[in-house]
Amino acid sequence: MKECKQPAIAAELRRRITDGLYTGLLPSSRELATEFGVNFKTIDKAVARLVAEGMLERRRRAGTRVAAAPGGFRPDGRLIEVIFEGFPSIFNHPFWGEIWSGLVGGLAAGGFRPVLNMLESDCETGLLRLDGFSMIRASGRVVLGIGEKRLLDRVAAERVPFITACDPVFDAAVPQVVFDFERGIRDAVDFLASHGCRRIAFIGQAQSYTDPGVLRKFDAYRRAIQNYFQLDPALVGHVRPLAGSGRDALARVLERTTPDALLAAYDHQLPGLLKLLAERGIDIPVVGCDGLDLPGLPSPRPVVVAPRRRCGELVAERLIAAITGGGKVRSAALPAVFRH
C-alpha cells in the first residue's frame, strides 16, 4: 500500500474498534504491517490518527490499547466475548481465520456479534498472562483454543453461558466443541504402515503442564503406532504449535535416529520441515494435520483435515441455543478425516 492508503488502514482499524473486535491490546505494528502489506511507518501513522482521535492510547512498554469507551461504543446484550491467545491477526490466519469466519457467520445468523479479547502468554512457560485481564458485559463467551484452568475458572465464575473450542480441555464438564483426530491419525498411520513404513516420526506437542487437551494428536499417534510397533521415544520431536519452530524439533530427531515417515501435527510447520528434509537429502512420506492451504505445500498431499469453518459455526449454534433457550451449552466432537 502507498502512503495515501493510510486513511483506509485507519478506517479499518476504527471499524474493528467500534465493532468491538479490538477491546484491549492492539496487535503489534509488525503484525499489522504484515496483515495490511505495508511498512511499519505506514501503520504507525495510521495508528497515530486514532490516538489523536482518542480511540487508542499508547503506553510506554505496554503497547497500544483501545481507550475506554472508544467512539461511544458500549457493550450490549447481543455481544459474545471471544477470548483468544496467540495470533492477533486472527482474521486472515490460515487455521484460526476459518474458525473465526464460521463463528462470526453463525453469530450473525442468530443476531449476535463477537467482541475479541486478546490474551498474551509467557514465551518460556506458555502460561497466560492474566494480570489486568478483565471481561466485558456479554450474553455469552467463547474461549478459543485455550484450556488453562485459571482462565476457565474465571470465565465460569461469571455465570453466563460459555463454550470452548478446538482442543479438549481438562474438565469434561466444560462445554466444548473439539476436533477428534483419533480416527484420522489412525488412518494416516495405517496408510503409512501399509506402504512399509515402520519408523514413523512425530513432530508436535508431546507434553504440557497446563492442558492435556493439546496432546490429543500425540495420544492418537501413540495409540495408532502401538497397533503395529513398540513406540520409540527417539522418533518424537516435542514442539509447541508455533510457526517455524518445527524445524528444530525435527533436527533433534534426525540427530538421534532415521525415520522412514513423518507425521506433522501442525500444517503451518510443514514448510520448514519439508525444507529441512530436502536439505538433508531425505525423501520420506510426510503426513500433515489440519488441512491448511499454504504456499509451498504439495497438492494433493496426504493430510488429516479438521473441519475448521464448521467448528466455528457449531460453536455459535450451541452457544446461541443455550442463551435463547435457557438450557445448558452442549458439547460436540467433529471428526478429522484422513485424505490422500
Backbone torsions as a table, in degrees:
resi	resn	phi	psi	omega
1	MET	NA	147.9	176.1
2	LYS	-91.3	173.0	-177.1
3	GLU	-58.3	-32.0	-177.7
4	CYS	-65.1	-13.3	-179.5
5	LYS	-91.2	3.9	173.9
6	GLN	-55.0	-43.4	178.6
7	PRO	-59.7	-35.4	179.2
8	ALA	-67.0	-40.4	177.9
9	ILE	-65.9	-45.0	178.4
10	ALA	-60.2	-39.3	179.9
11	ALA	-65.1	-39.5	179.2
12	GLU	-67.1	-42.7	177.3
13	LEU	-63.7	-39.3	178.5
14	ARG	-62.0	-41.8	179.2
15	ARG	-62.2	-44.8	-179.0
16	ARG	-62.3	-35.8	179.7
17	ILE	-71.1	-48.6	-177.5
18	THR	-69.5	-27.5	175.3
19	ASP	-80.0	-6.2	178.1
20	GLY	85.2	12.0	179.2
21	LEU	-73.8	-32.5	171.4
22	TYR	-111.0	124.3	178.8
23	THR	-125.7	-14.6	-178.0
24	GLY	-130.7	-117.1	-178.1
25	LEU	-71.8	131.0	176.9
26	LEU	-77.2	148.8	172.7
27	PRO	-54.8	154.1	-178.4
28	SER	-66.7	161.6	178.0
29	SER	-59.3	-36.7	178.7
30	ARG	-62.3	-45.5	-178.5
31	GLU	-67.2	-41.3	178.9
32	LEU	-68.1	-38.6	178.4
33	ALA	-62.2	-40.2	177.5
34	THR	-65.0	-43.5	-178.4
35	GLU	-63.2	-44.6	-175.0
36	PHE	-90.6	-7.7	177.8
37	GLY	71.2	37.9	180.0
38	VAL	-130.0	178.3	177.3
39	ASN	-89.7	171.1	-175.5
40	PHE	-61.5	-37.7	-177.0
41	LYS	-62.4	-38.9	178.8
42	THR	-63.8	-43.3	178.3
43	ILE	-64.5	-45.2	-178.1
44	ASP	-60.2	-38.3	179.7
45	LYS	-70.3	-36.8	177.1
46	ALA	-66.2	-42.3	178.1
47	VAL	-64.5	-38.4	-179.7
48	ALA	-59.9	-33.3	176.5
49	ARG	-58.9	-44.5	-176.6
50	LEU	-74.7	-29.3	173.1
51	VAL	-63.5	-44.2	179.4
52	ALA	-63.6	-32.0	178.8
53	GLU	-78.0	-10.9	-179.3
54	GLY	87.6	6.3	179.8
55	MET	-80.6	-30.4	179.9
56	LEU	-123.0	155.9	173.9
57	GLU	-135.2	136.6	-179.9
58	ARG	-99.3	129.7	177.7
59	ARG	-119.7	130.9	-178.0
60	ARG	-60.4	128.8	178.9
61	ARG	66.1	6.5	179.7
62	ALA	-122.4	-0.9	178.2
63	GLY	84.3	-171.8	-179.9
64	THR	-103.2	128.7	-176.0
65	ARG	-122.3	156.9	173.3
66	VAL	-70.9	129.7	179.5
67	ALA	-71.1	161.2	-179.4
68	ALA	-59.9	131.8	177.0
69	ALA	47.6	57.1	-177.8
70	PRO	-63.8	135.4	174.6
71	GLY	57.6	25.8	-179.5
72	GLY	79.8	6.9	-179.2
73	PHE	-65.6	132.0	176.0
74	ARG	-134.2	138.6	175.0
75	PRO	-58.6	147.7	176.7
76	ASP	-137.1	-179.9	-172.5
77	GLY	-76.5	-0.9	-179.5
78	ARG	-109.6	19.7	-179.2
79	LEU	-98.2	143.8	171.8
80	ILE	-118.5	120.8	179.2
81	GLU	-83.3	126.5	178.3
82	VAL	-108.7	114.4	-177.5
83	ILE	-99.7	125.2	-168.7
84	PHE	-144.6	152.5	-179.7
85	GLU	-141.3	136.7	168.6
86	GLY	118.4	-42.1	-173.6
87	PHE	-135.6	91.7	-179.7
88	PRO	-56.9	-31.4	179.1
89	SER	-88.0	53.2	-177.0
90	ILE	-60.4	-28.1	-171.7
91	PHE	-62.7	-33.5	-179.6
92	ASN	-122.2	19.4	177.2
93	HIS	-71.9	137.7	-174.3
94	PRO	-62.9	-27.2	177.2
95	PHE	-96.4	-58.5	-173.6
96	TRP	-72.5	-23.9	-178.5
97	GLY	-60.7	-40.3	179.8
98	GLU	-69.8	-39.0	176.7
99	ILE	-63.0	-44.3	179.0
100	TRP	-60.7	-43.7	179.7
101	SER	-60.7	-44.5	178.3
102	GLY	-63.9	-39.8	179.2
103	LEU	-64.7	-47.9	-179.0
104	VAL	-62.1	-43.3	178.9
105	GLY	-63.0	-41.4	179.0
106	GLY	-66.8	-40.1	178.2
107	LEU	-66.1	-42.3	179.9
108	ALA	-61.9	-38.9	179.4
109	ALA	-62.2	-28.1	179.0
110	GLY	-96.3	5.1	178.1
111	GLY	84.3	20.6	179.4
112	PHE	-117.1	163.5	174.9
113	ARG	-140.2	150.1	-174.9
114	PRO	-88.3	151.4	169.0
115	VAL	-123.2	123.4	-175.0
116	LEU	-90.1	123.6	178.6
117	ASN	-116.2	107.4	-173.0
118	MET	-89.2	138.7	174.7
119	LEU	-116.2	157.6	174.2
120	GLU	-117.6	158.5	177.8
121	SER	-128.7	159.6	176.2
122	ASP	-71.9	128.5	-174.3
123	CYS	-68.4	-21.5	-179.4
124	GLU	-85.3	-50.3	-174.7
125	THR	-93.1	-22.4	-174.7
126	GLY	80.6	-1.2	-179.4
127	LEU	-75.6	143.7	-179.9
128	LEU	-66.9	146.4	171.2
129	ARG	-94.6	103.7	-173.9
130	LEU	-103.2	1.6	175.7
131	ASP	-63.8	125.8	179.9
132	GLY	81.1	0.2	179.5
133	PHE	-72.1	134.1	176.9
134	SER	-144.1	158.0	-179.9
135	MET	-111.2	153.6	178.4
136	ILE	-90.5	169.3	173.1
137	ARG	-75.4	119.7	-176.0
138	ALA	-146.6	160.9	178.5
139	SER	-76.8	-24.4	-179.4
140	GLY	-165.7	171.4	-178.0
141	ARG	-138.4	148.0	172.8
142	VAL	-120.9	124.3	174.4
143	VAL	-101.0	109.6	-167.8
144	LEU	-100.8	109.1	174.2
145	GLY	72.8	20.2	-179.5
146	ILE	-126.2	132.2	178.4
147	GLY	-124.8	15.6	-176.4
148	GLU	-70.2	127.8	-172.7
149	LYS	-59.4	-39.6	-178.9
150	ARG	-57.0	-42.1	-179.7
151	LEU	-70.9	-47.5	-177.0
152	LEU	-61.5	-35.9	176.8
153	ASP	-63.7	-39.4	179.6
154	ARG	-69.1	-38.4	178.2
155	VAL	-66.0	-44.9	-180.0
156	ALA	-62.6	-33.5	-178.5
157	ALA	-66.5	-17.6	179.1
158	GLU	-74.3	-16.7	175.4
159	ARG	58.8	40.7	167.3
160	VAL	-123.2	155.4	-178.4
161	PRO	-56.9	137.6	175.9
162	PHE	-147.4	163.2	-179.7
163	ILE	-151.6	146.2	175.2
164	THR	-103.5	161.9	-176.2
165	ALA	-140.7	146.8	170.8
166	CYS	92.9	-72.8	-178.0
167	ASP	-94.7	136.5	172.1
168	PRO	-59.2	138.9	-179.2
169	VAL	-100.4	169.5	-171.8
170	PHE	-60.3	-30.8	-172.5
171	ASP	-109.5	113.6	-178.3
172	ALA	-64.0	-18.1	178.8
173	ALA	-76.2	-16.0	177.7
174	VAL	-74.2	124.6	179.9
175	PRO	-64.2	135.3	-173.3
176	GLN	-156.1	145.9	168.1
177	VAL	-111.0	119.3	-171.5
178	VAL	-127.6	158.2	170.9
179	PHE	-89.1	129.7	177.3
180	ASP	-101.8	105.1	-176.9
181	PHE	-91.7	1.2	-172.2
182	GLU	-57.7	-56.5	-176.7
183	ARG	-67.8	-42.0	-177.7
184	GLY	-62.3	-44.4	179.9
185	ILE	-70.8	-35.5	176.3
186	ARG	-62.3	-42.6	178.2
187	ASP	-65.0	-35.7	178.2
188	ALA	-65.0	-44.4	178.7
189	VAL	-65.6	-41.0	176.3
190	ASP	-57.7	-43.0	179.8
191	PHE	-61.5	-46.6	-179.7
192	LEU	-65.9	-42.3	179.7
193	ALA	-63.9	-36.0	179.7
194	SER	-67.8	-18.3	177.5
195	HIS	-99.8	19.4	172.9
196	GLY	85.2	9.3	-179.4
197	CYS	-82.9	125.5	-178.9
198	ARG	-116.2	-20.5	-178.9
199	ARG	-118.0	83.4	-174.2
200	ILE	-97.1	111.9	-179.1
201	ALA	-79.3	156.6	177.1
202	PHE	-126.5	127.5	174.2
203	ILE	-118.2	112.9	-177.6
204	GLY	169.5	-175.4	-177.4
205	GLN	-74.8	122.8	-176.9
206	ALA	-121.4	3.2	175.6
207	GLN	-154.9	151.1	178.6
208	SER	-156.5	138.7	178.1
209	TYR	-92.6	-12.5	-172.9
210	THR	-119.9	-34.1	-170.1
211	ASP	-142.1	99.2	179.5
212	PRO	-64.0	-15.4	179.3
213	GLY	-62.1	-27.8	-178.4
214	VAL	-74.1	-6.4	-179.9
215	LEU	-93.7	9.4	-172.1
216	ARG	-61.1	-37.5	179.5
217	LYS	-69.9	-41.8	178.6
218	PHE	-64.1	-42.9	179.4
219	ASP	-62.2	-40.4	178.6
220	ALA	-66.0	-41.2	176.4
221	TYR	-60.6	-46.1	-177.3
222	ARG	-61.6	-44.8	179.8
223	ARG	-66.1	-40.9	-178.9
224	ALA	-66.3	-42.0	179.8
225	ILE	-61.3	-42.8	-173.9
226	GLN	-75.8	-1.4	166.8
227	ASN	-72.7	-18.9	-176.8
228	TYR	-118.1	-49.4	-169.5
229	PHE	-135.3	162.5	169.2
230	GLN	-71.2	129.0	-179.3
231	LEU	-66.8	130.4	178.2
232	ASP	-100.5	114.5	-179.3
233	PRO	-57.7	-25.5	-179.8
234	ALA	-64.1	-19.8	-178.7
235	LEU	-87.2	-1.9	-175.9
236	VAL	-101.5	121.5	176.1
237	GLY	-111.2	102.0	-178.4
238	HIS	-74.2	132.0	176.5
239	VAL	-159.7	142.0	175.6
240	ARG	-72.4	158.6	-175.4
241	PRO	-78.3	60.0	178.0
242	LEU	-108.6	133.0	-178.1
243	ALA	-57.9	135.2	177.3
244	GLY	89.1	-14.0	-175.4
245	SER	-87.3	-12.3	-177.4
246	GLY	-68.6	-29.7	-177.3
247	ARG	-57.6	-46.2	-179.2
248	ASP	-65.1	-36.7	178.9
249	ALA	-64.7	-41.9	178.0
250	LEU	-66.4	-38.9	179.0
251	ALA	-59.8	-38.2	178.7
252	ARG	-66.9	-38.9	176.6
253	VAL	-61.7	-44.4	-177.1
254	LEU	-67.2	-24.3	175.2
255	GLU	-70.8	-27.4	-176.2
256	ARG	-92.0	-35.1	-171.1
257	THR	-160.3	176.8	178.9
258	THR	-121.1	106.5	178.2
259	PRO	-78.0	160.0	174.2
260	ASP	-111.7	5.7	173.2
261	ALA	-165.1	164.3	-176.5
262	LEU	-139.9	131.9	170.7
263	LEU	-109.5	117.2	-179.5
264	ALA	-102.1	121.6	-174.3
265	ALA	-69.6	-23.0	-174.5
266	TYR	-133.1	118.1	-178.9
267	ASP	-58.3	-33.8	-175.4
268	HIS	-70.5	-9.7	172.7
269	GLN	-93.2	-7.6	-174.9
270	LEU	-61.0	-42.2	-179.2
271	PRO	-54.7	-43.8	178.4
272	GLY	-66.8	-38.1	179.3
273	LEU	-65.8	-45.3	-179.1
274	LEU	-65.7	-37.2	178.8
275	LYS	-64.6	-41.9	179.5
276	LEU	-64.7	-42.5	178.4
277	LEU	-60.5	-42.0	179.5
278	ALA	-64.3	-40.4	179.8
279	GLU	-63.4	-34.0	-179.2
280	ARG	-86.5	-2.3	-178.1
281	GLY	69.9	29.9	-177.4
282	ILE	-102.5	117.6	-179.2
283	ASP	-112.1	96.0	-179.1
284	ILE	-132.9	157.3	175.5
285	PRO	-64.5	138.9	178.7
286	VAL	-127.8	127.1	176.9
287	VAL	-114.4	126.5	177.0
288	GLY	-98.1	171.8	176.1
289	CYS	-127.9	148.1	175.4
290	ASP	104.4	-36.6	176.7
291	GLY	83.7	36.2	-178.5
292	LEU	-80.5	145.9	175.9
293	ASP	-97.1	97.9	-173.8
294	LEU	-121.2	146.9	176.5
295	PRO	-60.3	139.8	176.3
296	GLY	90.4	-8.8	178.5
297	LEU	-91.0	138.7	-179.7
298	PRO	-65.7	149.9	177.7
299	SER	-141.8	126.2	-0.9
300	PRO	-75.0	165.7	179.3
301	ARG	-150.1	154.8	175.4
302	PRO	-72.3	128.1	-173.8
303	VAL	-156.5	147.2	173.1
304	VAL	-96.8	112.5	-169.8
305	VAL	-97.3	126.6	175.1
306	ALA	-97.2	132.6	-179.0
307	PRO	-76.9	83.5	-169.2
308	ARG	-71.2	-47.0	-179.0
309	ARG	-62.9	-40.9	179.3
310	ARG	-63.1	-33.3	176.8
311	CYS	-59.0	-49.3	179.4
312	GLY	-61.4	-41.7	179.5
313	GLU	-62.9	-43.5	-177.0
314	LEU	-69.3	-36.3	175.0
315	VAL	-57.8	-47.6	179.7
316	ALA	-62.6	-44.4	-178.4
317	GLU	-61.3	-46.7	-177.2
318	ARG	-66.8	-39.8	-178.8
319	LEU	-69.2	-45.3	-179.5
320	ILE	-63.8	-38.9	178.4
321	ALA	-58.6	-39.9	179.4
322	ALA	-71.7	-39.0	-179.2
323	ILE	-65.9	-46.0	-175.2
324	THR	-83.6	-26.4	-177.3
325	GLY	-99.5	-12.5	177.1
326	GLY	79.3	6.0	179.5
327	GLY	-95.1	-169.5	178.6
328	LYS	-79.8	154.0	173.5
329	VAL	-76.8	128.1	-176.7
330	ARG	-95.6	139.0	179.1
331	SER	-81.4	163.7	176.3
332	ALA	-156.3	154.5	176.4
333	ALA	-123.7	132.3	179.6
334	LEU	-109.0	117.9	-177.8
335	PRO	-71.5	135.4	170.4
336	ALA	-87.0	142.2	-170.4
337	VAL	-118.7	134.1	177.6
338	PHE	-81.6	130.1	178.1
339	ARG	-127.7	140.9	178.8
340	HIS	-149.6	NA	NA
